[in-house]
């Protein structure tokens, strides 16, 4: 009697499975490769942990960031220079120091505004945008619209991670020592 196998039963001898019909969970015999050849190499990509709050992933910023007290001192020094020079002297000095990524107060204290991603000091145009556009114009408008809430939120953000204010975050900047 010629019996055909029951449905679902192998018709091939034990251990012989054709390449076009692999066993469940395995590759066809012709396509099987060693494990090391199929996995990407991780030797070229060393493990770098994620930055902790207050740290930056870029190795470009090697000097420490300015403390909140130091930032407050630079702002108070700038305000004092504005009052003493009747705003004109401070503004003229700012036109020169902005090319180095500094305000007059930051210049006197040895601080510089740098790009948060690259660590490069701001050039004149980015400093002008940060100081006049974001801190000056946008900050004034937002403070007036929120009845001063924006001013306090911006000022108190300095106490958070990375000692960055809202205008620092908008300009993608950090303030560090020279």
The 8 nearest C-alpha neighbors of each residue, nearest first, counted from 0:
[[1, 2, 3, 4, 5, 10, 6, 8],
 [0, 2, 3, 4, 5, 10, 6, 8],
 [3, 1, 0, 4, 5, 10, 6, 8],
 [2, 4, 1, 5, 10, 6, 0, 8],
 [3, 5, 8, 6, 2, 10, 9, 7],
 [4, 6, 8, 7, 3, 9, 2, 10],
 [5, 7, 8, 4, 9, 3, 10, 2],
 [6, 8, 5, 9, 4, 10, 3, 11],
 [9, 7, 6, 5, 4, 10, 11, 3],
 [10, 8, 11, 7, 4, 12, 13, 6],
 [9, 11, 8, 12, 4, 3, 7, 13],
 [12, 10, 9, 15, 13, 16, 14, 17],
 [11, 13, 15, 14, 10, 9, 16, 17],
 [12, 14, 15, 11, 16, 9, 10, 8],
 [15, 13, 16, 12, 11, 17, 22, 9],
 [16, 14, 13, 12, 11, 17, 18, 10],
 [15, 17, 14, 18, 21, 20, 11, 22],
 [18, 16, 20, 19, 15, 21, 27, 28],
 [19, 17, 27, 20, 28, 21, 29, 16],
 [18, 20, 17, 21, 27, 16, 28, 29],
 [21, 19, 18, 17, 22, 16, 27, 23],
 [22, 20, 27, 26, 18, 19, 25, 23],
 [21, 23, 25, 24, 20, 16, 26, 27],
 [22, 24, 25, 21, 26, 20, 27, 16],
 [25, 23, 22, 26, 21, 27, 20, 31],
 [26, 24, 22, 23, 21, 27, 31, 28],
 [25, 27, 31, 21, 28, 30, 24, 22],
 [28, 26, 18, 21, 30, 29, 31, 19],
 [27, 29, 31, 18, 30, 26, 21, 17],
 [28, 30, 27, 31, 18, 26, 32, 19],
 [31, 29, 27, 28, 32, 26, 18, 33],
 [30, 32, 28, 29, 26, 27, 33, 25],
 [33, 31, 30, 34, 36, 37, 35, 29],
 [32, 34, 36, 35, 37, 31, 38, 30],
 [33, 35, 37, 36, 32, 38, 31, 39],
 [36, 34, 38, 37, 33, 39, 32, 40],
 [35, 37, 34, 33, 38, 32, 39, 40],
 [36, 38, 34, 35, 39, 33, 32, 40],
 [37, 39, 35, 36, 40, 34, 41, 33],
 [40, 38, 41, 37, 36, 35, 42, 43],
 [39, 41, 42, 38, 43, 44, 35, 36],
 [42, 40, 44, 43, 39, 45, 46, 38],
 [41, 43, 44, 40, 45, 39, 46, 38],
 [44, 42, 41, 45, 40, 46, 39, 47],
 [45, 43, 41, 42, 46, 40, 47, 39],
 [46, 44, 43, 47, 42, 41, 48, 40],
 [45, 47, 48, 44, 41, 42, 49, 43],
 [46, 48, 45, 49, 44, 50, 56, 57],
 [47, 49, 50, 46, 51, 56, 45, 55],
 [48, 50, 51, 47, 56, 55, 54, 46],
 [51, 49, 54, 56, 55, 48, 52, 53],
 [50, 52, 54, 53, 49, 55, 48, 56],
 [53, 51, 160, 54, 50, 161, 55, 159],
 [161, 52, 54, 160, 51, 55, 162, 50],
 [55, 53, 51, 52, 50, 161, 56, 160],
 [54, 56, 57, 50, 53, 58, 51, 115],
 [55, 57, 50, 58, 54, 49, 116, 59],
 [58, 56, 59, 55, 116, 60, 117, 118],
 [57, 59, 60, 61, 56, 55, 118, 117],
 [58, 60, 118, 57, 117, 61, 119, 116],
 [61, 59, 118, 58, 62, 57, 117, 63],
 [60, 62, 59, 58, 63, 118, 57, 64],
 [63, 61, 60, 176, 175, 64, 177, 59],
 [64, 62, 175, 176, 65, 61, 60, 66],
 [63, 65, 175, 174, 176, 66, 62, 173],
 [64, 66, 175, 69, 174, 176, 70, 63],
 [65, 67, 69, 68, 70, 64, 162, 157],
 [66, 68, 70, 69, 157, 71, 162, 158],
 [69, 67, 71, 66, 70, 72, 65, 73],
 [68, 70, 72, 66, 71, 67, 65, 73],
 [69, 71, 67, 73, 72, 68, 66, 74],
 [72, 70, 68, 74, 69, 73, 75, 67],
 [71, 73, 69, 75, 70, 74, 76, 68],
 [74, 72, 104, 76, 70, 71, 75, 105],
 [75, 73, 77, 71, 76, 72, 78, 70],
 [74, 76, 78, 72, 77, 73, 79, 71],
 [77, 75, 79, 73, 104, 74, 78, 72],
 [76, 78, 104, 74, 80, 75, 79, 73],
 [79, 77, 75, 81, 76, 80, 74, 82],
 [80, 78, 76, 82, 77, 81, 83, 75],
 [79, 81, 77, 83, 82, 78, 84, 89],
 [82, 80, 86, 78, 89, 79, 84, 83],
 [81, 83, 85, 79, 80, 84, 86, 78],
 [84, 82, 80, 85, 81, 79, 86, 88],
 [85, 83, 88, 86, 81, 82, 80, 87],
 [84, 86, 82, 87, 83, 81, 88, 89],
 [85, 87, 81, 89, 84, 88, 90, 82],
 [88, 86, 90, 89, 85, 84, 91, 81],
 [89, 87, 84, 91, 90, 86, 92, 85],
 [88, 90, 92, 86, 81, 87, 91, 93],
 [89, 91, 93, 87, 88, 92, 86, 94],
 [92, 90, 88, 94, 93, 89, 87, 95],
 [91, 93, 89, 95, 94, 90, 88, 96],
 [94, 92, 90, 96, 95, 91, 97, 102],
 [93, 95, 91, 92, 97, 96, 90, 98],
 [96, 94, 93, 92, 97, 98, 91, 99],
 [95, 97, 93, 101, 98, 99, 102, 94],
 [98, 96, 123, 100, 101, 99, 126, 95],
 [97, 99, 123, 122, 96, 100, 95, 121],
 [100, 98, 97, 96, 101, 122, 120, 121],
 [99, 101, 121, 97, 112, 120, 111, 98],
 [102, 100, 97, 111, 96, 105, 99, 106],
 [101, 103, 105, 104, 93, 96, 106, 97],
 [102, 104, 106, 105, 93, 107, 96, 77],
 [105, 103, 77, 73, 76, 107, 106, 102],
 [104, 106, 110, 108, 102, 107, 101, 73],
 [107, 105, 103, 109, 104, 108, 101, 102],
 [106, 108, 104, 105, 109, 103, 110, 73],
 [109, 107, 105, 106, 110, 104, 73, 69],
 [110, 108, 106, 107, 177, 105, 176, 111],
 [111, 109, 176, 105, 177, 175, 108, 106],
 [110, 112, 101, 100, 175, 174, 177, 176],
 [113, 111, 174, 100, 173, 120, 121, 101],
 [114, 112, 120, 119, 121, 118, 172, 173],
 [113, 115, 172, 118, 119, 116, 117, 171],
 [114, 116, 172, 173, 171, 118, 117, 113],
 [117, 115, 114, 118, 57, 171, 59, 55],
 [118, 116, 119, 114, 59, 115, 57, 60],
 [117, 119, 59, 60, 114, 113, 115, 116],
 [118, 120, 113, 117, 114, 121, 59, 115],
 [121, 119, 113, 100, 112, 114, 122, 118],
 [122, 120, 100, 113, 125, 126, 112, 114],
 [121, 123, 98, 125, 124, 100, 126, 99],
 [122, 124, 98, 97, 126, 125, 127, 121],
 [123, 125, 127, 126, 122, 128, 98, 121],
 [126, 124, 128, 127, 122, 123, 121, 129],
 [127, 125, 129, 123, 128, 124, 97, 130],
 [128, 126, 124, 130, 125, 129, 131, 123],
 [127, 129, 132, 125, 126, 131, 130, 124],
 [130, 128, 126, 133, 127, 132, 131, 170],
 [129, 131, 134, 127, 128, 126, 132, 135],
 [132, 130, 135, 127, 128, 134, 129, 133],
 [133, 131, 128, 136, 135, 129, 130, 134],
 [132, 134, 137, 129, 135, 136, 131, 138],
 [135, 133, 138, 130, 131, 132, 166, 129],
 [136, 134, 131, 138, 132, 133, 139, 137],
 [135, 137, 132, 139, 138, 133, 131, 140],
 [136, 138, 133, 140, 139, 135, 141, 132],
 [139, 137, 134, 141, 135, 136, 140, 142],
 [138, 140, 142, 136, 137, 141, 135, 143],
 [139, 141, 137, 143, 142, 138, 144, 136],
 [140, 142, 144, 138, 143, 139, 137, 149],
 [143, 141, 147, 149, 139, 145, 140, 144],
 [142, 144, 146, 140, 141, 145, 139, 147],
 [145, 143, 141, 142, 146, 140, 147, 149],
 [144, 146, 142, 148, 147, 143, 141, 149],
 [147, 145, 143, 144, 142, 148, 149, 141],
 [146, 148, 142, 150, 149, 145, 143, 151],
 [147, 149, 145, 151, 150, 146, 152, 142],
 [150, 148, 142, 152, 147, 151, 153, 141],
 [151, 149, 153, 147, 148, 152, 142, 154],
 [152, 150, 154, 148, 153, 149, 155, 147],
 [151, 153, 149, 155, 154, 150, 156, 148],
 [154, 152, 165, 150, 164, 151, 156, 155],
 [153, 155, 151, 152, 156, 157, 150, 164],
 [154, 156, 157, 152, 153, 158, 151, 164],
 [157, 155, 164, 158, 159, 153, 154, 152],
 [158, 156, 162, 164, 163, 155, 159, 67],
 [157, 159, 156, 162, 155, 67, 160, 163],
 [160, 158, 156, 157, 162, 161, 163, 155],
 [161, 159, 53, 52, 162, 158, 163, 157],
 [53, 160, 162, 163, 159, 54, 52, 64],
 [163, 161, 157, 160, 159, 158, 67, 164],
 [164, 162, 157, 161, 167, 156, 173, 168],
 [165, 163, 156, 157, 167, 153, 166, 168],
 [164, 166, 153, 168, 167, 169, 156, 163],
 [165, 167, 169, 168, 164, 170, 134, 133],
 [168, 166, 172, 164, 170, 165, 169, 163],
 [167, 169, 171, 165, 166, 170, 164, 172],
 [170, 168, 166, 167, 171, 165, 133, 172],
 [169, 171, 167, 172, 168, 129, 166, 133],
 [172, 170, 168, 169, 115, 167, 114, 173],
 [173, 171, 114, 115, 167, 170, 113, 168],
 [172, 174, 115, 113, 112, 167, 114, 163],
 [173, 175, 112, 111, 64, 65, 113, 110],
 [176, 174, 64, 65, 111, 110, 63, 173],
 [175, 177, 110, 109, 65, 111, 62, 64],
 [176, 110, 109, 111, 175, 62, 63, 108]]
